Structure formats: C-alpha cells, structure tokens
Amino acid sequence: MKALHIGRVAAVLAVGALALTACGTDNVVSPGNGGSTSAATGASVSGTLTGTGATSVSAAMDAWTAGFTAANPNAKIQYSPEGSGAGRKALIAGAVQFAGSDAYMKDAELASAKAKCGPAGAIDVPWYISPIAVTFNVPGVKDLKLDADTIAKIFRGDIKNWNDAAIKATNPSVTLPNLAITPVHRSDNSGTTQNFTDYLAQAAKSVWTDAASGDWPTSLPGENAKGTAGVISTVTSTSGAIAYADDSAVTDALGKAELKVGDNFVAISAEAAAKAVDLATPVAGRGANDLSLKLDRTTTEAGAYPAVLVSYGVFCATYPDAATVDLAKAFGSYVVSTAGQQTGAQAAKSSPLSAALATKAQAAINSITVSK
C-alpha cells in the first residue's frame, strides 16, 4: 500500500464543536443532529484509525480529518485515496479499519468481510453525497445541455466530434467547434465509474449496453487516468476532452453539462444531487445497520440531478478491541454530524445528509461494538 495521506485544511472547527469519548463503547449517543456526545467524561478519543478508498472524498476527508483531530489532539486519522475498489479490498483483507467507497459493498464482499470483521461482517454508512459532473474542455464553451443518450454515445465513441448534430440539437445557440472528442475515464476500479455507468445503464439503456461496473469497459475508446485528480488533469490538458468526475474536483477552467431530466435540463448542484438521493430506496436483503441505497437514475422529478454518487464509510460491525470501536464510532459520528457535514460541504461542494438519513447513519455507527 502507498504511504498514507493525512489531510490538512486551513479552516478547522472549534474544539468545542465536539465532545467525543473513548471511555466506553456504549457511551456514544445521538444528540439529535446526527452528531455525537459522551455520556461519560467528555474526554477526547486517542489512537490511530486507518482507512483507504474513494478519491472523490479527498477534499471532504481532509476537512473531516482536520476538524476531528482539532477536537481530539491525541487521535490520528490516516486515509489514503486509492479508489473505492481498493478501499473495499483493503477492509476485507484487514489492512485498514475503515474504507471510503462510492459504491456499497457487493453481497460477495460482505460475505468475505466476515473473516476479518466477525460474523456480522461490514456495514455501509452514507456520509458523502455529491453530483458527478460531465465535464469538458472545449475552447469558448462552458455550458452545454446533454441528454443521457448523447452522453452515452460520446463515451462509446459513436459521437466523435463536438459539432455533431446530436450535440447541436440540444445546444442551438452554442457555437460548437469542429474539434475531435476525447473521452477520458478512470483506469482504476472506481465508485465514481460505478455510479456513472449505472446512470448510463439506466437512463440510456438502448445505447449503453454494458452493465454498471466500477471498471470501465476496456473495449471503448479514449484516454484513461488514475483517480479523480488524474482524470481532471488529463481533461484540463487535452483540448476536446470530456470526462466524468466528482464535482468537487472540477475547476473553473472546465465546462459542465446540464443533464436532461424529464422534459427539462438540470444544472449540477449539491441541492439537485440531494433531491435525487431523497428518491433512493434501500437495497434489499441487507442487515438492519447497513444503509446501502439504490438510486433511480430515470427519475423525472423536477430539479433532481440523477448522476449522483453516495459515498459510504464502510466499517466493520465489530472490532477486536474497545479502543478501536471507540475511535471508529467517534470519527464516524463526527462525519455524519451537522458540523461534520457542513465542514465537508464547504470543502467539497457536497450535499449534507438529510436529517432523516443522518439519524439513520448515526444509529448504524452506534451499533458498532467489540467482537465477542
């Protein structure tokens, strides 16, 4: 594994924003805002909690790490942004104590996690909501309106030029150049890829014939890059390029597409992403404390942005010692708290969890306990 990256941000929460404890695994309770308090002394937790996974949450994770350690100076959160698939594999192998993943654990992964996490396995806890931008580098063009079929055709290589008739049809007032399109996709197993291909598979199913997957179809044309940062770097340096990426990483130098929803086009925003997540349903067959969500990419709900990802904190349901349980619960509680969600949103343009989802997330985190 690569050296672990510990995030830093300039603005951190005041120490008084949190009162977290390591005095007992049953002492973390919900104060009603998705946060955590202590029923005991209010002493801060200590120790090191190690995680790896999604690159999409890098900016938010930096902010969460800074906010949490400001209130808990004897605690350290180490997170290496290696990709969602790598994060889930590392948790299953027992190499880390939590994973960040833009895709919930598959049934087979949950079964495999029992070897290191105990009979109850692992749980998926939503902690980050963000729209996936369809971002492009077209000189003189910042805003485009695209429907799902057109996006799918672009990424399949069926539409090869920016002045194609299909793009012109939804952008009649935009001067589109005679410029070749270069699709850019992730080279690593990615939750962002999983969510984006799920959007295409649902919303453009007559065009996108591949199943949703964290691995990009190898038969398709284009350039590839590792991680969100690698994708954005490639698009920025490639005239005519188009890619999908977490909106937090997209710079002002690049353009973004509005997506067609029903008869209208919806601009990318945290609010539009949150609206889409509110329409999600629980994944069937999961345990009571697993909060995996199935997203409806074909919604016609006004103002909903369907190319959205929900990133999960993936924790073991049980850990072998009380110190790890306390630290995992304290950090998870901070992240899903009102303060933690606001901090993440400020750093990453993400959408805070709704009050209802935050309450469920806190309950799931509260369920983490010591192995028997």
N, C-alpha and C positions, 0 to 999 in steps of 0.2 A: 504493500500500500504506500502511496505517496505520503510525504510529510504532511501532517495535519495542519490545516489553516485555521487560525484563530482570528475572527473578525474584529475590526475596530471601527467605530464611528465617532464623530466629534461630539454629537449631541447624545447624552445619556440621561436616563431617568434619574430623578432624585432618589436617594437611598430610601427615603421614607415611602416610596411608592409600593414597596413590597414588604411583607413580613412573613418570611418563609422559615420553616424549621426543619432540623434534622433530628429532633428529639423523639421521633417515633413515627412509624409508617402509617399509623392510623390517625395522625393529627391534622392532616391537610383537609380542609373543608372549604366549601364554596361560599363566598360572601355574597353571592347573588349577582355578580357582574362578570362571572367567568374567571375570576382571579383566585388567589389562594391566600389564606391566612393561617395562623397557627393557633391551636387550642392550648398550646403549652407556653413556652417562654418567649417565643418570638425571635429566638436566636437564628442567625442565618446558617444555611447549609454549607458544607465543606466537601472537598474532594474533587475528582475529575470525572466528567461524563463525556464519553467519546462517541461521535457519530460521523456518518458519511452519507452521501446520496445526492439528491437533486441539486443541479446547478442553478435552477430557476430561483431558488430561495436564498441565494448567496447574499444579496443586499439585505434582505429581511433578517437572515441569520446573523449577519454582522451586527445589526441593530439589537436583536434579541440578546446576543451574547454580551454586548456592552451593557445593556440595561440590567440584565440578570446579575452579572458579576459586579456591577456598581453596588447593588444591594447585598451581594454575597461575596465579599472580597476574598474569602477563603475557598471559593468554588471556581472551577475552571471548566468551560465548555469548549471542547475541541471538535471542529466539524470540517471535514474535507469534501468539497464539492466535486464528486467524481461521476455523477449521473445516478438517476433513480435505480436503474438495474443493478449497478454496482453497490448501491446502498443496501438494497434488499438482500443481495447475496452475502454481503459482509455481516448483516444482522443474523442471517440464518447460520453462518459459519461461526458465530460467536466472536467475531473480530471487533465488533463495536457494540455499544449498549443501546443505541437507537439509530434509526435510519430516517432520512428525508426522502420521500418518494412522491412523484407527481402521478403515480398510478397506485391503486390499492393492491395489496398482496393477492396473488392468484391463489386458488384453492390448494394447488400443489405446494406453493411456497409456505402457506400457513401450516400445512402438514409437516413440511421439512423443518419449520422453525421450532417444533416441539422438542427436537433433540437438544437444543441449547436453551430454549426459553421455558421448558417444562411442559406438562400435559396440556395446559391452557393455551400454549402457543404464543402468537403475537397479536397485537391489536393495531388497527389503523385509526388514527385520530386526526381529523381535519384540522389544519392550523394555518393554512395559507390559501387564499383564493385570488387568482389573477387571470386576466384575459390573455390569450395568446394572440400576439399581433401577426398579421400577414404584412410583413414589412418589405420595402423595396428601395432600390437605388436607381431611380430614373431621373436624369437631369431635368430640372424645371418642373417636376411633378411631385407633389407632396400628398395629395388626396385622391383616392380612387374608390369607386364603388364596384364591388365584385360579388357575383353570386357563387354559390358553392360549386356548381358545375364548371364554371370558368376557372376557379381556383384549382380544382382537381385536374382539369385539362392542362393547365400551366405546369403543375408539378409532375404530371405524367409525360410531359414533353409534346403533347398534342397541339398546344398553342406555343409557337416558337418565337413570336415577335411582339413587341409592345404595341404596335399599331394594328394588331389583329382585329378583325371585325367584331369578335365577341367582346373584346375589351372596350372597343369604341361604342358598342351598343348601350352600355350602361354608363358611359362617360362621354356623352356627345359634346360637351363644352370643353373638354380637356384636349390639348394638343399633344398627341402621343407620338413619340419619335419612331423612326424606322431603326429600331435597336433590338438586337437579339436578347432573348430572355435566358438568364442562367439561374435555374432553381438551385437553392442551397439547402441541404438537410443535415441532420445530425449524423455523425459517424458512430457514436456510442449509443448503447441502449438507453433510451430516454423516456421519461414520463411525459415530457412535452410532446415528443413524437407520438406516444401512445394516445394522448388526448387529441392531437391534431388529426391523426389518421382516423380516430374514432369519429371526429366531426365530419371528415370527408366520407367515411364509410356510411354514415347515417344520412347526411344532408345531400350527398351527391352519389348515391349508391348505383346509379346507372353508369357512372363514369369511373368512380373509384371502386374497382372490383377486388382489391386486396382487403384482407381483414385488418382491423385495427391492431396495431402492434407497436411495441417500444423500439423495434428495429425497422429502419427504413427499408422498403423493398429494394433489393440490390439490382434489380433489372431496370430501374428507372434512371434517366439521365440526370446530370447535374453535378455540382460540387458538394463535398462533404466537409464537415468541420466538427471538432470535438467540443462539447459543452456549449452553453448559451453564449459565452464570451467569444468562442471561436466562430460561431455562426455569424454573430453581429460583426466581427472583424472582417470576415470574408465578404459579407454583403456590402459593407462600407467601402471596401477596396475594389469592388467589382461593379463597374457600370453595367446596368441592365439586370442586376441580380434581384432575386426575390427569395424570401425565407419565411419561416415561422419561428417565433421566439417569444419567451415571456416578455410582456410589455415593459417590465421594469428595466430591461437591458437596452431597449431601443432608444437610440439617441435622436436628437432633433435634426440631425443630418439626413435621416432616412424618412421615407414616406410610410403611411399606414393606410390599409384598406378598410372601408366600411363594409360590413357583411349584410347580405340580403336576408331579412327575416320576414316571412310572410310577403307582403307587397311593399315593404319599406326597407331602407338601409339603416343599419345601426352602427354608430361610431363606437370605437373602442373606449371603454372607461371602466373604472372599478365598480361603479354603480350598476352598469349594464351586466357586468360579469356576476355580481351578487344576485341580480334578478334571475339569471339563468340557473344559478345554484339553488335558489329557493324553489325551483321547479323540479329538482332532483328527487329521486326516490331511493330508499335503502336497498343495497344489494341483498338479494335473497340468500338465505341459508347461512348467514354469518352469526357469530356469537353475540350475546347481548351487549358487550362492550366494544364491539367492532363497528365503526361508523362509516364504512365504505358507502359511497354514493354513486348511483347510476344517473348520468346526465342525459337529458333529452336534447339532442343536437338539432332536431327538426321542429322545435317549438316555433310557433308563430306569435308568441306573446310579445306585445309591443314593448320595445325598449330593452329586450333581453339580448345579450351577446353570446351566441352559442359556442364559440371557440374558446372555451374557458377551461382552466385546469384547477383542480382542487389538489393541493399538495398535503400529504399526510405526514405526521410524525408517527413512525412505526416503532412501537415499544414492545418489549417482552411483557406478557401478562404477569409474569413473576420473575424475580431476580434472586440470586442465592443469598444476598445479604441485605440487611436493613439500610445500610449507608447508601447503597446504590438505589434502592427503592425510594428513599427519601429525596435523593438528588434528582432522580428521574421525574418524580412527582412534582417537585418544586419547580424544575425548569419547564416541564410541560404545562403546569398550572400558570406560570408566568406568561408563556407564549400565547395561551388561549384567553388570558385575562383581557379586560378592556384596555389596560395600559399597554400590554404586550402587543395587542392587535393594532393599536394606534401607532405604536412605535414602528411596527413592521410596515404599516401603510405609508407612513411618512418617508421611510427609507426606500420602499419598493413600488409605490403606487398600487399596492394590493388593496383588496377589499376586506375590511374586517368581517369576521364571522358574525352572523346574525345572533341576536340574544338567545334564540332557541337553540341554535347549533352550538354556541359557546357553552351553554349549560350542559348539553349532552357530552361535549368534549371534556368538560371538567369532570363529569361523572365517570367517564371512561378512564381518565387519568387517576381519579381517586380509587379505582378498582385495582390498580397495580399493587402487588403485595409480595411478601417474601415467600420463596419456594418452601414447601413443606417437606 
